[in-house]
Amino acid sequence: MMANFDVIVVGGGHAGVEAASAASRLGCRTLLITPDLERVGQMSCNPAIGGVAKGVVAREVDALGGVMGRATDASRIHFKMLNVSRGPAVWGPRAQCDRGLYTRAVRRILDEHQGLELLQGVVSGLLVQEGRVQGVTTRAGEVLGAGRVVVTAGTFLRGRIHRGSAEGIGAGREGEPASVELARALEELGLEVGRFKTGTPPRVDGRTVQYDRLERQDGDPEDYRFSAYVREELPPQRPCWITWTGSELKEVVQENLLRSAVYGGELAGKGPRYCPSIEDKIVRFPENPRHQVFLEPEGLHTHEIYLNGLSTSLPPEVQRTFIAGIPGLEQARVTRLGYAIEYDYFPPHQLRHTLEVRGIGGLYFAGQINGTTGYEEAAGQGIVAGFNAGLAAQGRGPFVLERDEAYLGVLVDDLVTKGVDEPYRLFTSRAEFRLLLRQDNAVERLGPMALDLGVLSESQSGELGAEMARRQAVREWLRKSRLAPDTVNPVLVELGSSPVSGPISARELVARPEVPVGALAGISPDAPDLTGDSAAAVAVHVRYGGYVERERARAAKLRKEARFKLGEELPYEAFLTLSWEARVKLDRIKPDHLAQASRIPGVSPADLQNLILEVRRWRGGGSQRKEAREKESSSSTLPVPRLP
């Protein structure tokens, strides 16, 4: 008898973990299939979570009840808040993790989900009938039924590992075979497919590193946590180290460039521009005398060190030679060699905003299969796809985040609307509403949504309520309090801020950039706790209130444009008042509404104005259905749209 599930998730990486967790927390009977259950949630490349923009995504995933925040806290051995010298809209929490502790924490958290089953196996095909998914088949010959399937195969789809100019080895990552059958099955469904590449650097034995020649970098002492709901026990911190490449490494790489898989012609796929290999750095930036290398510990109970900044596809002997030319690594013993990996991806313009594949009902893609790079981007897509697969299985409406609601909304909209021509990575510059999308307000933005979806446990719901109450108490106190000069002036003088001559509200004081809200702790007997993250988040909102309101006004205008609905049935090729480029791209992407159409590269403001007229003319063509849609679409008077 065929086993039946509501949702099947293929792949146990960061996308698969979040997709399976999301669907099961909705109450769906969910199955996660992965080749090795010991590697669920494995950090295949660097042992770190977060960073600029990425750290916000990790917090957003946690705010929606996901796994990543808790697993990071449980394995965090080095923490840094990046960009603290700049505005809070670009602050980025980043944690080095114990690789082993992270994987074990992920498995422990998944085991808490009552409706989730795990299966070690390899999916070899999909069951599709009349344009809808019915389940999957495995290499072991099992047939598993489900009306919703989320594929999160990462680099396994026809993956090939390369070191040097010799022919690569078929693998999804070091030591695990590639998934060739599934890649073929997906391509046979008529989907467009492409090839990307990425890579990983060598690792060395930390006992053979000369640390006295390196720059030490300690973690921040604050008790910072990625998880807003669960307080995992934090491991002790370990330092990271910084060194630099020099002329010796440059000469070695230049002499052996054609022995690299990338420059020797073995690799054709495009790699991530913002995470280049050491070969790319030498070729693209020949004027740079040196390049930074971060030495990051792999864990508390191992001496292995990750060499961040030295990703390479050069042969083993060349890797060992150029490592020996780096200060502090002259005697370093290599424990793992770096490599490049090329793999299939499916251009994401083929997806809806739910991450469901257009034309194949019930099939969802998340992670590197969509042309992205990074753990956080994968996890973010996983939770969106998992929610939507689960909601669809329950007959409920979709879960779609807007660009002003979350970085997850920016991520998905960028993928679906703009597509990718290189591995996609999130940056704060991609978010036009980034002051609204800070790491400190992720739980306030998305926690209530998670509560409405019913995906938080009883304890998580209680902690969300307590957090919202803490923030509201701080807001009320800041608004109502009146502080006397003799009370606040000593504090202001100590902070180098101008003293006041009369009573002043705490809100006015916190609006001063040089006055942290924590400095007012204990200044008034009726003040709430002003020393924690809750008060700091409220203070940021107060300080940047004017800018925040302007961004909200811009977001409201965008939502007004979104009320003009488009749809997949529109004959864009027949809209001759649009430019040829606009017609081609609109027909390819099939945007849901005018706001999405305005973000498609190559669609001009003139095209958008003509599009409104063309759609109204087409919908007014005579049928009652078109007349009804015309009435719905023209319910509000729209200005001439502008590209955001």
C-alpha positions in Angstrom: 0.0 0.0 0.0 1.3 3.4 -1.0 2.0 5.7 2.0 0.2 9.0 1.7 1.2 12.4 3.1 -0.1 15.9 2.9 3.4 17.3 2.1 6.6 15.7 1.0 9.9 17.6 1.3 12.8 16.5 -0.8 16.2 17.4 0.7 17.4 18.0 4.3 19.4 21.1 3.9 18.5 24.5 5.3 15.6 25.0 2.8 14.3 21.5 3.4 14.5 21.7 7.2 12.4 24.9 7.2 9.9 23.7 4.7 9.3 20.4 6.6 9.0 22.3 9.9 6.6 24.9 8.5 4.3 22.3 6.9 4.2 20.1 10.0 3.6 23.0 12.3 0.5 23.9 10.3 -0.8 20.4 11.2 0.0 18.6 7.9 1.3 15.1 7.8 4.7 15.8 6.5 7.6 13.6 5.3 11.2 14.8 4.9 13.3 12.6 2.6 17.1 13.1 2.6 20.1 10.9 1.6 21.7 11.0 5.1 19.8 11.8 8.3 23.0 12.4 10.1 23.5 15.5 7.9 20.1 17.2 8.3 20.7 20.9 8.4 24.4 20.5 7.6 26.6 23.6 7.0 28.2 22.4 3.8 30.4 25.5 3.4 31.2 28.1 6.1 30.2 27.5 9.7 28.3 30.8 10.1 24.7 32.1 10.1 23.8 35.7 9.5 25.5 38.8 8.3 24.3 42.0 6.6 20.7 41.4 5.4 21.2 37.6 6.0 21.0 38.1 9.7 17.7 39.8 9.3 16.4 36.8 7.3 17.6 34.4 10.0 15.6 36.5 12.6 12.5 36.6 10.3 12.6 32.8 9.9 12.7 32.5 13.7 9.9 35.0 14.1 7.8 32.7 11.9 8.6 29.8 14.3 11.4 28.3 12.2 14.4 26.2 13.1 17.4 28.4 12.1 17.4 30.9 15.0 17.2 28.2 17.8 19.9 26.0 16.1 22.2 29.0 15.8 21.8 30.0 19.4 22.5 26.4 20.5 25.7 26.2 18.5 27.0 29.8 18.5 30.7 30.0 19.4 31.4 33.6 18.1 29.1 36.5 17.7 29.5 39.9 16.0 27.0 42.6 15.2 28.1 44.0 11.9 27.8 47.6 10.7 27.2 49.0 14.2 29.0 52.2 13.1 26.2 52.8 10.6 22.4 53.1 10.9 20.3 50.3 12.4 18.7 49.6 9.1 21.9 47.8 8.0 23.0 46.2 11.3 23.6 42.5 10.7 24.0 39.9 13.5 26.4 37.1 12.5 27.3 34.0 14.5 30.1 31.4 14.0 28.6 28.1 14.9 30.0 24.7 16.0 29.2 22.7 12.9 28.4 19.5 14.8 26.3 21.3 17.4 24.3 23.0 14.8 23.3 19.8 13.0 22.4 18.1 16.2 20.3 21.1 17.3 18.4 21.0 14.0 17.6 17.3 14.4 16.5 17.8 18.0 14.1 20.6 17.0 12.7 18.6 14.1 12.1 15.7 16.5 9.8 17.9 18.5 7.3 18.2 15.6 4.6 15.6 16.1 3.4 15.5 12.5 6.8 15.2 10.9 8.4 11.9 9.7 12.0 11.6 8.5 13.1 9.1 5.9 16.7 8.4 4.7 16.5 7.9 1.0 17.0 9.4 -2.4 14.1 10.6 -4.5 14.5 9.5 -8.1 11.3 10.8 -9.7 8.0 12.6 -9.4 4.5 11.3 -9.9 2.6 13.8 -12.1 -0.8 13.3 -13.5 -2.8 15.9 -15.6 -0.5 18.7 -14.6 -0.5 18.0 -10.8 1.9 16.3 -8.5 0.8 13.1 -6.9 3.9 12.0 -5.0 7.5 10.8 -5.5 9.4 7.6 -6.2 12.7 6.6 -4.6 15.8 4.7 -5.6 14.8 2.0 -3.3 11.6 1.5 -5.3 9.2 3.1 -2.8 6.2 5.1 -4.1 5.1 7.8 -1.7 1.9 9.8 -2.3 1.4 13.5 -1.6 -0.6 16.3 -3.3 2.2 18.8 -2.4 5.9 18.2 -3.0 8.6 20.7 -2.1 12.0 20.1 -3.8 15.0 21.5 -2.0 17.8 19.5 -3.6 20.5 22.2 -3.3 23.7 21.4 -5.2 22.8 17.8 -5.7 21.0 18.1 -9.0 23.6 16.7 -11.4 26.2 18.1 -9.2 29.9 17.7 -10.1 32.9 18.5 -7.9 36.0 19.9 -9.5 39.6 20.2 -8.3 42.0 21.1 -11.1 41.5 20.8 -14.8 40.6 17.1 -14.8 37.0 15.9 -15.4 34.9 16.5 -12.3 33.4 13.9 -10.0 29.6 13.5 -9.7 28.6 14.5 -6.2 26.1 16.8 -4.4 28.8 17.7 -1.9 32.0 15.9 -0.7 31.3 12.3 0.0 27.6 12.3 -1.2 26.4 11.2 -4.7 24.6 13.6 -7.0 20.9 13.3 -7.8 20.9 12.7 -11.6 17.5 10.9 -11.9 15.5 13.7 -10.2 17.3 16.4 -12.3 16.3 14.5 -15.4 12.7 14.0 -14.2 12.3 17.7 -13.5 13.7 18.7 -16.9 11.4 16.2 -18.6 8.5 18.1 -17.2 9.4 20.9 -19.7 11.0 23.2 -17.2 13.9 25.5 -18.2 17.2 24.5 -16.6 20.5 26.2 -16.2 23.9 25.6 -14.5 25.5 27.6 -11.7 28.7 26.9 -9.7 29.9 27.7 -6.2 32.8 26.6 -4.1 34.3 26.0 -0.7 37.8 26.7 0.7 40.3 24.4 2.3 40.4 23.7 6.0 43.5 23.4 8.2 44.6 21.9 11.5 44.5 24.8 14.0 47.3 23.2 16.0 49.7 24.0 13.1 48.7 27.7 12.8 51.1 30.4 14.1 48.5 32.6 15.9 51.1 35.1 17.0 51.4 36.2 13.4 47.6 36.8 13.1 45.2 39.5 14.2 42.8 38.2 16.9 39.1 39.0 16.6 37.0 38.3 19.7 33.2 38.1 19.7 30.9 40.7 21.1 30.2 40.1 24.9 26.5 40.9 24.7 24.0 38.1 25.4 22.5 38.4 21.9 20.1 35.7 20.6 18.7 35.0 17.2 15.6 33.2 18.7 12.9 35.4 20.1 10.9 32.6 21.6 13.2 29.9 23.0 16.3 30.6 25.2 18.8 27.9 24.2 21.9 27.5 26.3 24.7 29.5 24.7 28.1 27.7 24.3 31.3 29.5 25.2 32.8 31.8 22.6 36.0 31.3 20.6 38.1 33.9 18.8 38.4 34.2 15.0 41.7 35.3 13.4 42.6 37.5 10.4 45.5 37.3 8.0 46.2 38.5 4.5 47.4 36.9 1.2 50.5 38.5 -0.4 52.7 38.4 -3.5 53.7 34.8 -2.9 50.2 33.4 -3.2 49.5 35.7 -6.1 52.4 34.3 -8.0 51.4 30.7 -7.3 47.9 31.3 -8.5 48.9 33.1 -11.6 51.4 30.4 -12.6 48.8 27.7 -12.2 45.7 29.5 -13.4 45.0 27.2 -16.3 45.1 24.3 -13.9 42.0 25.7 -12.2 38.7 24.1 -13.1 37.2 27.6 -13.7 40.0 28.9 -15.9 41.0 25.6 -17.4 37.6 25.2 -19.1 36.0 22.4 -17.1 33.4 24.7 -15.5 30.8 26.6 -17.6 28.3 27.6 -15.0 28.3 31.1 -13.5 29.5 31.6 -9.9 28.5 34.0 -7.2 30.0 37.4 -7.9 30.1 38.4 -4.2 31.9 35.3 -3.0 34.6 34.9 -5.6 37.3 32.2 -5.6 40.9 33.2 -4.9 41.6 32.7 -8.6 38.8 35.2 -9.5 40.2 37.7 -7.0 43.7 37.5 -8.5 42.3 37.8 -12.1 39.6 40.5 -11.5 41.6 42.6 -9.0 45.2 42.4 -10.2 46.0 45.8 -8.6 45.2 44.5 -5.1 48.5 43.6 -3.3 46.7 41.4 -0.8 43.3 39.8 0.1 41.9 39.2 3.5 41.5 35.7 5.0 39.4 34.9 8.0 40.3 31.9 10.1 37.0 30.6 11.6 36.8 27.8 14.1 34.7 24.8 13.0 33.7 23.9 16.6 34.5 23.6 20.3 35.8 20.0 20.1 37.8 20.1 17.0 41.0 22.0 16.0 39.8 22.3 12.4 39.9 25.9 11.0 37.8 27.2 8.0 39.8 29.5 5.7 37.2 32.0 4.7 38.3 33.9 1.6 40.3 31.1 -0.1 37.6 29.3 -2.1 39.3 27.5 -4.9 39.2 24.8 -7.6 43.0 24.5 -8.0 44.6 21.1 -7.8 45.6 19.7 -4.3 49.3 20.4 -4.6 48.7 24.0 -5.7 46.3 24.6 -2.8 48.9 23.4 -0.3 51.6 25.6 -1.9 49.6 28.8 -1.8 48.5 28.2 1.8 52.1 27.9 2.8 52.7 31.4 1.4 50.2 33.1 3.8 51.5 34.6 7.0 50.7 32.4 9.9 49.9 29.4 7.7 53.5 28.6 6.6 53.4 25.3 8.6 49.6 24.7 8.4 48.5 21.1 7.7 45.6 20.9 5.3 42.7 18.7 6.6 40.3 19.2 3.8 40.9 20.5 0.3 38.8 23.2 -1.3 36.7 22.5 -4.4 34.2 24.0 -6.9 30.9 22.4 -7.6 28.6 22.9 -10.6 24.9 22.0 -10.4 21.5 22.4 -12.1 19.1 25.2 -11.1 15.7 26.1 -12.5 15.3 29.8 -13.3 12.8 31.1 -10.7 10.7 33.2 -13.2 8.9 29.8 -13.6 7.5 30.2 -10.1 4.6 32.0 -8.4 5.1 34.1 -5.3 4.1 31.0 -3.3 7.1 29.3 -4.9 4.8 26.9 -6.6 5.9 25.9 -10.2 3.7 27.5 -12.8 1.8 24.8 -14.8 2.6 22.0 -12.3 0.1 22.1 -9.5 1.4 21.2 -6.0 5.1 21.3 -7.0 7.2 23.8 -5.0 10.9 24.8 -5.3 13.1 26.3 -2.5 16.8 27.0 -2.0 19.6 26.7 -4.5 17.4 25.0 -7.0 16.0 28.5 -7.6 19.4 30.0 -8.3 20.2 31.4 -4.8 23.3 31.1 -2.6 23.5 31.1 1.1 22.0 29.2 4.1 19.7 32.1 5.1 18.3 32.6 1.6 17.6 28.9 1.4 15.9 28.8 4.8 13.8 31.8 3.9 12.5 30.2 0.8 12.0 26.9 2.6 9.7 28.4 5.2 7.7 30.2 2.5 7.3 27.1 0.3 6.5 24.9 3.4 3.8 27.2 4.6 2.2 27.5 1.1 2.4 23.8 0.5 0.8 23.1 3.8 -1.9 25.8 3.5 -2.8 24.6 0.0 -3.1 21.0 1.3 -5.6 22.4 3.9 -7.5 24.4 1.4 -6.4 27.7 3.0 -5.2 30.9 1.2 -1.6 31.5 0.3 1.2 33.0 2.4 2.8 35.8 0.5 4.9 38.5 2.1 5.2 42.0 0.5 8.5 43.8 0.0 7.7 46.2 2.9 6.8 43.4 5.3 10.0 41.3 5.3 13.3 40.6 3.6 11.7 37.3 2.8 9.2 39.3 0.6 12.1 41.0 -1.1 13.9 37.7 -1.7 10.9 35.9 -3.2 9.7 38.9 -5.3 13.2 39.4 -6.7 13.5 35.8 -7.7 10.1 35.5 -9.3 10.0 39.0 -10.9 13.6 39.7 -11.9 14.9 36.2 -12.2 18.7 35.5 -11.8 21.7 35.6 -14.1 24.1 34.6 -11.3 23.7 33.0 -7.9 21.4 35.4 -6.0 22.5 36.8 -2.6 20.5 39.2 -0.4 21.9 42.7 0.4 20.3 45.5 2.2 20.5 47.5 -1.0 18.0 45.2 -2.6 15.3 46.3 -0.1 13.8 49.7 -0.8 12.0 49.7 2.7 15.0 48.5 4.7 14.4 50.9 7.6 11.1 49.1 8.1 12.9 45.7 7.9 15.4 45.8 10.7 16.7 42.8 12.6 15.4 44.3 15.9 11.8 44.4 14.8 11.5 41.0 13.0 9.4 39.4 15.7 7.1 42.5 15.9 6.6 42.3 12.1 6.1 38.6 11.6 5.3 37.2 15.0 1.6 38.1 14.8 1.4 36.5 11.3 2.8 33.3 12.7 0.2 33.5 15.5 -2.6 33.9 13.0 -1.3 31.0 10.9 -1.3 28.8 14.1 2.3 27.7 13.7 3.6 28.7 17.1 3.6 26.4 20.1 1.8 27.4 23.3 5.1 28.5 24.9 6.1 30.4 21.8 2.8 32.2 21.6 3.2 33.1 25.3 6.6 34.5 24.7 5.4 36.5 21.7 2.7 38.0 23.9 5.1 38.9 26.6 7.5 40.5 24.1 4.8 42.6 22.5 3.7 43.7 26.0 7.3 44.7 26.9 7.6 46.8 23.9 4.3 48.5 24.4 5.2 49.3 28.0 8.4 51.0 26.8 6.4 53.0 24.2 3.8 54.2 26.7 6.5 55.2 29.3 8.5 57.1 26.7 5.3 58.9 25.5 3.9 59.8 29.0 6.9 60.4 31.1 8.1 64.0 32.0 11.6 64.1 33.5 12.9 67.0 35.6 16.2 68.7 34.6 17.9 67.8 37.9 17.1 64.2 37.2 18.3 63.9 33.6 21.0 66.6 33.3 23.7 64.5 35.1 23.0 61.7 32.6 23.1 64.0 29.6 26.3 65.6 30.7 28.0 62.2 31.1 26.9 61.3 27.6 28.1 64.6 26.1 24.5 65.7 25.3 23.1 69.2 25.9 21.4 69.6 29.3 17.8 70.8 29.4 16.3 73.7 31.3 12.8 72.4 31.9 10.9 69.1 32.1 11.3 66.9 29.0 9.7 63.7 27.9 11.8 60.5 27.7 10.7 60.2 24.1 12.5 63.5 23.2 15.6 62.3 25.0 15.7 59.0 23.2 15.3 60.8 19.9 18.8 62.2 20.5 21.4 59.9 18.7 23.8 60.1 21.6 21.3 59.0 24.3 20.8 55.2 24.4 17.5 54.2 26.0 19.4 52.1 28.5 21.0 55.2 29.9 17.6 56.2 31.3 17.3 53.0 33.3 16.7 53.7 36.9 16.0 57.4 36.3 12.4 57.0 37.2 10.7 54.6 39.6 7.9 53.8 37.2 10.1 53.1 34.2 9.9 49.6 32.7 13.0 47.6 31.9 15.0 49.8 29.5 18.2 47.6 29.3 17.0 44.8 27.0 16.6 44.3 23.3 12.9 45.2 23.5 13.6 48.8 24.7 16.4 49.2 22.2 14.1 48.2 19.3 11.5 50.8 20.4 14.1 53.5 20.7 15.3 52.9 17.2 11.7 53.4 16.0 11.5 56.6 17.9 14.8 57.9 16.7 14.0 57.3 13.0 10.3 57.9 13.2 10.1 60.4 10.4 12.0 58.3 8.0 9.9 55.2 9.0 6.7 57.1 8.2 8.0 58.2 4.8 8.8 54.6 3.9 5.4 53.5 5.0 3.8 56.1 2.8 5.9 54.8 -0.2 4.8 51.3 0.7 1.1 52.4 0.7 1.5 53.8 -2.8 3.0 50.5 -3.9 0.0 48.6 -2.4 -2.3 50.9 -4.3 -0.7 49.9 -7.6 -0.9 46.3 -6.5 -4.7 46.6 -6.5 -4.6 46.7 -10.3 -4.6 43.0 -10.9 -3.1 41.4 -14.0 -3.1 37.6 -14.4 -1.6 34.7 -16.3 -4.3 34.8 -19.0 -3.4 38.2 -20.4 -2.2 38.1 -24.1 0.8 40.3 -23.6 2.1 39.6 -27.1 -1.0 41.2 -28.6 -0.6 44.5 -26.6 1.1 46.4 -29.4 1.3 49.7 -27.6 3.9 48.1 -25.3 7.6 47.9 -26.3 8.7 44.6 -27.7 11.0 44.0 -24.6 8.1 44.7 -22.2 5.8 42.3 -24.1 8.4 39.5 -24.0 9.3 39.9 -20.3 5.7 40.4 -19.2 4.6 37.2 -21.0 7.6 35.3 -19.5 7.0 36.4 -15.9 3.2 36.9 -16.0 3.1 39.3 -13.0 0.2 39.2 -10.6 -0.4 43.0 -10.4 0.8 46.3 -11.7 3.3 46.8 -8.8 5.1 43.6 -9.7 5.1 44.5 -13.4 6.8 47.9 -12.5 9.7 46.0 -11.0 10.5 43.9 -14.1 13.7 45.2 -15.7 13.0 46.6 -19.2 9.3 47.6 -18.4 9.3 51.4 -18.6 6.8 53.8 -17.0 5.3 54.4 -20.5 4.8 50.6 -20.8 3.0 50.5 -17.5 0.7 53.3 -18.5 -0.1 51.6 -21.8 -0.5 48.3 -20.0 -3.3 49.7 -17.9 -5.1 50.9 -21.0 -4.5 47.6 -22.8 -5.8 45.5 -19.9 -8.9 47.6 -19.5 -9.6 47.4 -23.2 -9.1 43.6 -23.3 -11.3 43.1 -20.2 -14.0 45.2 -21.7 -14.1 43.0 -24.8 -17.7 41.9 -24.2 -17.9 38.9 -21.9 -19.4 39.2 -18.5 -16.3 37.7 -16.9 -14.2 40.4 -18.5 -16.6 43.1 -17.5 -16.5 41.9 -13.9 -12.8 42.0 -13.8 -12.7 45.4 -15.4 -14.9 46.7 -12.6 -12.7 45.1 -10.0 -9.5 46.4 -11.6 -10.7 50.0 -12.0 -12.2 50.4 -8.5 -9.5 53.0 -7.7 -8.1 55.8 -9.8 -4.4 55.1 -10.4 -1.8 57.7 -11.1 0.7 57.2 -13.9 2.9 54.5 -12.4 6.6 55.1 -11.7 9.3 52.6 -11.3 10.2 52.3 -7.5 
